[in-house]
Amino acid sequence: MENVRSLIDILELSTQEIDELVEVGTKIIEDPAAYAHKCDGKILATLFFEPSTRTRLSFESAMLSLGGQVLGFSEASSSSAAKGESVADTVRTVSCYADIIAMRHPKEGAPLVAGRHSLVPVINAGDGGHNHPTQTLTDLLTIHHEKGRFENLTVGFCGDLKFGRTVHSLISAMSRYAGTKIVLVSPEELKLPSYVKKEVLQKNGIPYTQTTDLEAVMPELDILYMTRVQRERFFNEEDYLRLKDSYILTPDKLQNAKADLSILHPLPRVNEISVAVDQDPRAAYFRQVRYGRYIRMALIMKLLGIQ
């Protein structure tokens, strides 16, 4: 088990490895047919202990596009977890049937435990509010495709910055690139946790600003990463109703934005981006979904040691 490489946290990948994955992802976009048989005879197991549409189907699509096969389950109730089986035992068992595992679990740290007991590589497909490294890789491939670089970008994060695991992971990843500036836009109640500011932004000397006003900072952004403000995060209904509309992105709010702004969103969206914005060429969130498949193809090949 010692020489099996898993991916649990985005920071386990060096910036050089991320650059290599992005390069392979880009090659797949340009010539998908060249990769159609790279994983012939290989099996991906998707162990999803909580529901997911995009992530699970994206992993399955990635493996099938590489010529591999897929098996697995999409909810804990259809696995032996319902009988009380531990994550360690489930993974030990499944790693006898598959060459690589993608796992989502509501408990933070569960994929880390899985990685320690698996005979094959484990990819963390999301654990609680903790980590979602392949979403971050998707975001990075999107940024690179849209901008051609990772350096010298001003990235705005808007919405729920307190609980959004995708936000925390992407801030960590972007903080390793020179010239990154971060703009944090959220209600007071949903500000970025102080430990992320301290451990990531301040530790790496990343300049950042915090505001509640999206339109005021819009002109300086190269990338706007939207997330949804969730009703259940508020202590009272009045606060939620007062704030929810201030973070809905509409064409009006984009009037002062850069012509080459890229708008990202990890999806699913509820109402935080008006459908009227979908027609704007700066809306990159559905392109982002497509890139998710390609970067997962690149990652599967990397962890399986396939050139």
C-alpha positions as CSV (number, residue, x, y, z in Angstrom):
1,M,0.0,0.0,0.0
2,E,3.0,2.3,0.5
3,N,3.5,3.1,-3.2
4,V,-0.1,3.8,-4.0
5,R,-0.7,7.5,-4.6
6,S,-4.1,8.9,-3.7
7,L,-5.5,12.5,-3.9
8,I,-7.2,13.7,-0.7
9,D,-6.3,17.3,-0.6
10,I,-5.4,19.7,-3.5
11,L,-2.2,20.8,-1.6
12,E,-0.8,17.2,-2.0
13,L,-0.2,18.2,-5.7
14,S,2.8,20.5,-6.4
15,T,2.3,23.5,-8.7
16,Q,4.4,21.6,-11.2
17,E,2.0,18.6,-11.0
18,I,-1.0,20.9,-11.4
19,D,0.7,22.5,-14.5
20,E,1.2,18.9,-15.9
21,L,-2.4,17.9,-15.3
22,V,-3.7,21.1,-16.9
23,E,-1.4,20.5,-19.9
24,V,-2.8,16.9,-20.3
25,G,-6.3,18.2,-19.8
26,T,-5.7,20.7,-22.6
27,K,-4.4,18.0,-24.9
28,I,-7.5,15.9,-24.2
29,I,-9.8,18.9,-25.1
30,E,-7.9,19.3,-28.4
31,D,-7.8,15.6,-29.3
32,P,-10.1,13.4,-27.2
33,A,-9.8,10.4,-29.6
34,A,-6.1,10.0,-28.8
35,Y,-7.1,9.1,-25.2
36,A,-10.1,6.9,-26.0
37,H,-8.2,3.6,-25.1
38,K,-5.8,4.8,-22.4
39,C,-7.6,2.9,-19.6
40,D,-8.8,-0.2,-21.5
41,G,-9.3,-3.0,-19.0
42,K,-9.2,-0.6,-16.0
43,I,-12.1,-0.3,-13.5
44,L,-13.1,2.8,-11.6
45,A,-15.3,2.3,-8.4
46,T,-17.4,5.3,-7.5
47,L,-18.3,5.1,-3.7
48,F,-20.8,7.9,-3.1
49,F,-22.0,7.9,0.5
50,E,-24.0,11.1,-0.2
51,P,-25.9,12.3,-3.3
52,S,-24.1,13.9,-6.2
53,T,-25.1,14.6,-9.8
54,R,-22.2,16.4,-11.5
55,T,-19.2,14.9,-9.6
56,R,-20.3,11.3,-9.9
57,L,-21.3,11.4,-13.5
58,S,-18.2,13.5,-14.4
59,F,-16.0,10.7,-12.9
60,E,-17.9,8.0,-14.7
61,S,-17.9,9.9,-18.0
62,A,-14.1,10.5,-17.6
63,M,-13.4,6.8,-17.1
64,L,-15.7,5.7,-19.9
65,S,-14.0,8.3,-22.2
66,L,-10.7,6.7,-21.4
67,G,-12.0,3.2,-22.4
68,G,-12.4,2.0,-18.8
69,Q,-15.3,0.5,-16.9
70,V,-17.2,1.8,-13.9
71,L,-18.9,0.2,-10.9
72,G,-20.2,1.6,-7.6
73,F,-23.1,3.0,-5.7
74,S,-24.7,6.4,-5.4
75,E,-26.0,6.5,-1.9
76,A,-24.9,4.9,1.4
77,S,-28.2,3.1,1.8
78,S,-27.4,0.9,-1.2
79,S,-24.1,-0.2,0.3
80,S,-23.0,-2.3,3.3
81,A,-22.5,0.9,5.2
82,A,-26.3,0.6,5.9
83,K,-25.4,-2.6,7.8
84,G,-22.7,-0.8,9.8
85,E,-19.6,-1.7,7.8
86,S,-16.7,0.7,8.4
87,V,-15.2,2.9,5.6
88,A,-11.9,1.0,6.0
89,D,-13.5,-2.4,5.4
90,T,-15.6,-1.1,2.5
91,V,-12.5,0.3,0.8
92,R,-10.4,-2.8,1.5
93,T,-13.1,-4.9,-0.2
94,V,-13.8,-2.6,-3.1
95,S,-10.1,-2.2,-3.9
96,C,-10.0,-5.9,-4.6
97,Y,-12.5,-5.3,-7.5
98,A,-11.2,-2.0,-9.0
99,D,-8.1,-0.2,-10.1
100,I,-9.0,3.2,-8.7
101,I,-11.7,4.6,-6.4
102,A,-13.5,7.9,-6.4
103,M,-15.2,8.5,-3.0
104,R,-17.6,11.1,-1.6
105,H,-18.5,11.0,2.1
106,P,-20.4,13.3,4.4
107,K,-17.8,12.8,7.2
108,E,-14.7,15.0,6.9
109,G,-11.5,12.8,6.8
110,A,-13.3,9.7,5.6
111,P,-11.4,9.6,2.2
112,L,-8.1,10.0,4.2
113,V,-9.0,6.9,6.2
114,A,-10.0,5.2,2.9
115,G,-6.6,6.1,1.3
116,R,-4.8,4.4,4.2
117,H,-6.6,1.1,3.8
118,S,-6.9,0.9,0.0
119,L,-4.8,-1.3,-2.3
120,V,-5.5,1.2,-5.1
121,P,-5.5,5.0,-5.5
122,V,-8.4,6.9,-3.8
123,I,-9.6,10.2,-5.1
124,N,-11.5,12.4,-2.7
125,A,-14.7,13.4,-4.5
126,G,-15.8,15.6,-1.5
127,D,-15.7,15.1,2.2
128,G,-18.2,17.1,4.3
129,G,-17.2,20.8,4.3
130,H,-13.6,19.9,4.1
131,N,-12.0,19.2,0.7
132,H,-13.1,18.8,-2.9
133,P,-9.8,18.6,-4.8
134,T,-11.2,17.6,-8.2
135,Q,-13.5,20.6,-8.2
136,T,-10.5,22.8,-7.5
137,L,-8.6,21.1,-10.4
138,T,-11.7,21.8,-12.6
139,D,-11.6,25.4,-11.5
140,L,-7.9,25.7,-12.3
141,L,-8.2,24.1,-15.7
142,T,-11.1,26.6,-16.4
143,I,-9.0,29.6,-15.2
144,H,-6.1,28.5,-17.3
145,H,-8.2,27.9,-20.4
146,E,-10.0,31.3,-20.0
147,K,-6.9,33.3,-19.0
148,G,-3.9,31.4,-20.3
149,R,-2.1,31.8,-16.9
150,F,-2.4,31.4,-13.2
151,E,-0.2,34.4,-12.2
152,N,-1.2,38.0,-11.7
153,L,-5.0,37.5,-11.4
154,T,-7.5,39.2,-9.2
155,V,-10.0,36.6,-8.1
156,G,-13.3,37.6,-6.5
157,F,-15.2,35.1,-4.4
158,C,-18.9,36.0,-3.7
159,G,-21.6,34.5,-1.6
160,D,-21.1,31.9,1.1
161,L,-17.4,32.1,1.9
162,K,-17.8,30.6,5.4
163,F,-19.0,27.1,4.5
164,G,-18.0,26.8,0.9
165,R,-15.4,24.0,0.6
166,T,-14.8,24.8,-3.0
167,V,-13.9,28.4,-2.1
168,H,-11.4,27.3,0.6
169,S,-9.7,24.9,-1.7
170,L,-9.4,27.3,-4.6
171,I,-8.1,30.1,-2.4
172,S,-5.4,27.6,-1.1
173,A,-4.5,26.6,-4.7
174,M,-4.4,30.2,-6.0
175,S,-2.3,31.4,-3.1
176,R,0.7,29.5,-4.5
177,Y,0.9,31.7,-7.7
178,A,2.7,35.0,-7.9
179,G,0.7,38.2,-8.2
180,T,-2.6,36.7,-7.0
181,K,-5.0,39.1,-5.3
182,I,-8.1,37.9,-3.6
183,V,-11.4,39.9,-3.2
184,L,-13.9,38.5,-0.6
185,V,-17.5,39.5,-1.1
186,S,-20.1,38.2,1.4
187,P,-22.6,39.1,4.1
188,E,-21.0,39.5,7.6
189,E,-22.6,36.2,8.6
190,L,-20.8,34.3,5.8
191,K,-17.3,35.8,5.8
192,L,-14.3,33.7,5.1
193,P,-13.2,31.9,8.3
194,S,-10.4,33.6,10.1
195,Y,-8.3,30.4,10.0
196,V,-8.3,30.5,6.2
197,K,-7.3,34.1,6.2
198,K,-4.5,33.4,8.7
199,E,-3.2,30.0,7.5
200,V,-3.5,30.7,3.7
201,L,-3.7,34.4,2.8
202,Q,-1.6,36.0,5.5
203,K,0.9,33.2,5.7
204,N,1.5,33.4,1.9
205,G,1.5,37.2,1.8
206,I,-1.5,37.3,-0.5
207,P,-3.2,40.8,-0.6
208,Y,-6.9,40.5,0.0
209,T,-9.9,42.8,0.6
210,Q,-13.2,42.1,2.3
211,T,-16.5,43.8,1.4
212,T,-20.2,43.4,1.3
213,D,-20.6,45.3,-1.9
214,L,-20.1,43.3,-5.1
215,E,-20.7,46.1,-7.6
216,A,-18.0,48.3,-5.9
217,V,-15.2,45.8,-6.6
218,M,-16.5,44.4,-9.9
219,P,-14.3,46.6,-12.2
220,E,-11.0,45.1,-10.7
221,L,-11.9,41.4,-11.1
222,D,-10.4,39.1,-13.6
223,I,-12.4,36.1,-12.3
224,L,-15.6,36.1,-10.3
225,Y,-16.3,32.9,-8.4
226,M,-20.0,32.8,-7.4
227,T,-21.5,30.6,-4.7
228,R,-24.9,30.4,-3.3
229,V,-26.1,32.0,-0.1
230,Q,-28.0,29.3,1.6
231,R,-31.1,30.1,3.7
232,E,-30.3,27.4,6.3
233,R,-27.0,29.2,7.2
234,F,-28.8,32.2,8.7
235,F,-30.1,32.5,12.3
236,N,-33.1,34.5,11.3
237,E,-35.3,34.9,8.2
238,E,-35.1,38.7,8.1
239,D,-31.3,38.7,7.7
240,Y,-31.6,36.2,4.9
241,L,-34.3,38.1,3.1
242,R,-32.4,41.4,3.5
243,L,-29.2,39.9,2.0
244,K,-30.1,37.2,-0.5
245,D,-30.8,39.5,-3.4
246,S,-27.6,41.6,-3.0
247,Y,-25.6,38.6,-4.2
248,I,-27.7,37.7,-7.2
249,L,-25.6,38.3,-10.3
250,T,-27.6,40.1,-13.0
251,P,-26.6,41.8,-16.3
252,D,-26.9,45.2,-14.6
253,K,-24.2,44.3,-12.1
254,L,-21.8,43.3,-14.9
255,Q,-22.0,46.7,-16.6
256,N,-18.7,47.9,-15.0
257,A,-16.9,44.6,-15.2
258,K,-13.9,43.9,-17.4
259,A,-14.7,42.8,-21.0
260,D,-12.7,39.6,-20.4
261,L,-14.0,38.8,-16.9
262,S,-14.6,35.0,-16.4
263,I,-17.6,34.0,-14.2
264,L,-17.2,30.7,-12.5
265,H,-19.6,28.7,-10.3
266,P,-19.1,25.2,-8.8
267,L,-22.9,24.5,-9.4
268,P,-25.6,23.7,-8.7
269,R,-26.9,27.2,-8.9
270,V,-30.3,28.1,-7.4
271,N,-30.9,31.8,-8.1
272,E,-27.5,33.5,-7.4
273,I,-26.8,34.0,-11.1
274,S,-29.7,35.2,-13.2
275,V,-30.3,33.0,-16.3
276,A,-30.0,36.3,-18.3
277,V,-26.3,36.1,-17.6
278,D,-26.0,32.7,-19.3
279,Q,-25.9,34.4,-22.7
280,D,-23.0,36.6,-21.7
281,P,-19.7,35.3,-23.2
282,R,-18.1,35.9,-19.9
283,A,-20.2,33.2,-18.3
284,A,-17.8,30.3,-18.0
285,Y,-19.7,28.0,-15.6
286,F,-21.1,25.6,-18.2
287,R,-17.7,25.4,-19.9
288,Q,-16.3,24.7,-16.4
289,V,-18.5,21.6,-16.2
290,R,-17.0,20.3,-19.4
291,Y,-13.5,20.9,-18.2
292,G,-14.3,18.9,-15.1
293,R,-14.5,15.8,-17.2
294,Y,-11.2,16.4,-18.9
295,I,-9.2,17.2,-15.8
296,R,-10.6,14.0,-14.1
297,M,-9.4,12.0,-17.2
298,A,-5.9,13.5,-16.7
299,L,-6.0,12.8,-13.0
300,I,-7.1,9.2,-13.4
301,M,-4.3,8.5,-15.9
302,K,-1.7,10.2,-13.5
303,L,-2.7,8.1,-10.5
304,L,-2.8,4.9,-12.6
305,G,0.7,5.7,-13.9
306,I,-0.5,5.9,-17.5
307,Q,1.5,8.2,-19.8
